């Protein structure tokens, strides 16, 4: 029973956190003074299911807290209350508190109770506000969850081990000793169960105890002692109330509300404790024990939400696989050479299905990056008011699919970079106006697939990186010499040095100089790279490139001479056969072609890759694949286009190394290896041109 | 070379009866590979060339779904190249590099000849020849009858192409 509950915990927490996200984004979208019923409804529903779930799972503090939020939202929903800016703000903060509570509940820690209480009072204040409008300033008594707590003066504990207790490695004596550490303990041993000596089993436990603890300790401390034996004994923990206390009142905090009828006097016997109550005690305690176990479960297995279409596709594919398999089975039963053709067909089909199945299974790991991006509107909202800046956050490419492990690891570095942009990049409104820029700064967060990489960009239109300041600081710290000949890029790279910060003042947002080095390390760990672009006065951009280690890619197969390469379909703009008239040369050598008013460079693939025996000697004979990478376009000159297919990206680095111009390799249907082009890398390679590409050519010739 | 001696010990393990080495032929010379690092022996097959790689990297093959580079040992040691034939052998080795990552590499050799057993103390250091005889991939020499077998340091062979990458790029 209780173990079954544990498996739902994870789902509950996941759903709750999702609900919190929904509430948060809903609240951020809400225009003060204007109640969008749909929006409020969505927030209300999220709050409601969190309340329900937390109630079911015994997280009473969460459910009490959510209840007040819900009441507030309910009034807004019914139009009984105006959607005021401060109410939204309080709700947003409450979402944070709630998140904290849930995190604490999940990880077995304890939430910051004072904060919860303050926030609770705050919510009550907002709730009362409206009534204050009707009836003048009625003092509101904040009913905190811990309000009617009365401490018992002691505990009465009935402890009756099952006969096998000692065989589980537990010792009643240890438990009693531990109880004794909590306070003065009176022990009464019940030896009525002791059998006759000849029936005595040395490993069985026959004793039971009535214990009385003269100390008003917390019940959870007692629970903790019994945690390991709860399944191997009967026990009851009954509070002893102070004289004159109304025994029917609710005891203890709601979080650990052991509503056992207080048995203040008289010798308690197990049968005196009403069975349902007893079960309640154990359940209560169990859920607490599970909460403690929860982090283990959370660390051991994490779940993933998968689009139902992906699952459906998977099921369809398995169905087809089964059909193919039975067809082949029938064919094999009485096989003769005349049917070899059908066998071959069947095998091809089998191969295709297997491959598709493999691809779909891998797709399941891919989740949209919006999981990681969704936290930023809130972050920007909070930080911009804290920093007194006006900032607009624009996000694009939220649906770019990224491997789940990447999502998990990229979150913190991104937060850091966005904070940096807000704090250092974007100027104060006055400063912006003085510089002739719009008052509101813009931070753009975008994600895309490019050349076998996931590229995440954080771009702001702020003041850019202070080149001279960085250089000065680096010289001061002895990282570089003043007369070193450094490019802008080298200088910007210095900010990734550990402990490097140019901020004159350490704010609580950033400026401590911890972080950029960690950001880079995290990204390097994922096998990615980070790059900085900056224009003084115009803004800066951080570009993160992450490899798609597990990804599948739509590719166009091309042929150059006898070699086959894959061009990622996303980078292809179009493929054309060019006419003589489109061609031009720059200073007699650089070949360009005109495509819709644009002059684009031609990259002769066979030259860049040193391929001999290519057949198209003249540009008009072959095909130009127009590709785009990092905002630049060029035409790849190839011999032929072969076909489009999905390919599974295999790492070249695992056994070899990173090769400029290639993002990985894949295995084609015939088992041979084809290399996947990395378009931006290829462009760099082509740009470095002659010297670098010619040398290996000379070597192989 | 004290460093080489260390390597021998590390690779040889603690087997009292000695370590087994697979020997192969390369332009009439005998080379030995620690047999525990040998994954399999294959015939030469068509490779996919990697553009702009050093000439001794012949390309990559699909080894049951893993992309494995092939390194021609003749070219690596600047021995005269020989056309590949049916007898050309690829020894796939697998070992942890210095960063602890397991890496595979196919070594193209002329032929596989024997398995020999050598105890650590039988392995002698490679004499120094100076710059014109590269010995950084050889951890020691061992006599087998009247023949000399050069023991290859697989880890350094795995590393080298990574080093090359840095050198090329810089």
Interface residues (C-beta under 8 A of the other chain):
Chain A: X563 X608 X609 X610 X611 X650 X651 X652 X654 X655 X656 X657 X658 X659 X660 X661 X662 X665 X667 X671 X672 X673 X674 X675 X685 X692 X693 X696 X699 X700
Chain B: X46 X47 X48 X49 X50 X51 X52 X53 X54 X55 X57 X59 X60 X61 X62 X65 X66 X67 X68 X69 X101 X103 X104 X105 X161 X162 X164 X165 X169
